[in-house]
Amino acid sequence: MKKVEAIIKPFKLDEVREGLSEIGVTGLTVTEVKGFGRQKGHTELYRGAEYVVDFLPKIKVEIVVADNQVDSVIEAIIKASRTGKIGDGKIFVSPVEQVVRIRTGETDEAAV
């Protein structure tokens, strides 16, 4: 199994969720995060004073899937979240050694 983590622009969340549902992903976790990369920060005006916002709001989507679903999950995320502009985000894939469903005790792929 693999854990796919995607950092995306907040306004793309619904499109990503719908794209993942279409390929059969039944569950995901979403977290509001802040960060920066090549996009860097930006300047904002507050009560007449300019200040730099170093960390930009993003959404982190986490999905655990079987190894054979990873490529289709990545494709769905890219298709739904790409704007072609800087700050579209990143996708990280890492191995998952074990999963346990707390309620039933099911393990691994049965627990996902």
C-alpha positions, 0 to 999 in steps of 0.5 A, a space after each residue: 500500500 502507498 500513502 499519496 499526499 498532495 499539496 494543492 490550492 484551496 479552491 481546487 479541493 472540490 475538483 480533486 475530491 470529485 476526480 478521486 471519487 470517479 476513480 473509486 477512492 472512497 476515503 481521504 483526509 484533508 488538512 488546511 496547511 500553510 507553506 511556501 516554495 517557489 511561489 514564495 509569499 506575497 505582500 498584503 495591506 493591513 490598516 495602512 501598513 504593508 506586511 509580507 505573508 511568507 506562508 500561503 494557505 494550501 490544502 493537504 489531501 492524504 489518501 492510502 491506496 493499494 499499490 496498483 491504484 497509485 498511478 490513477 490517483 496521481 493522474 486524477 489529482 494532476 488533472 483536477 488541480 493543475 492550473 499551469 501557474 506557479 503554486 499548483 502544488 506537489 504530490 508525495 508517495 510513500 510506503 505504508 507498512 500497516 493499516 488497522 481499522 479501529 472499529 472492526 480490527 480489519 487490517 491492511 487493504 481491507 481496512 482502507 
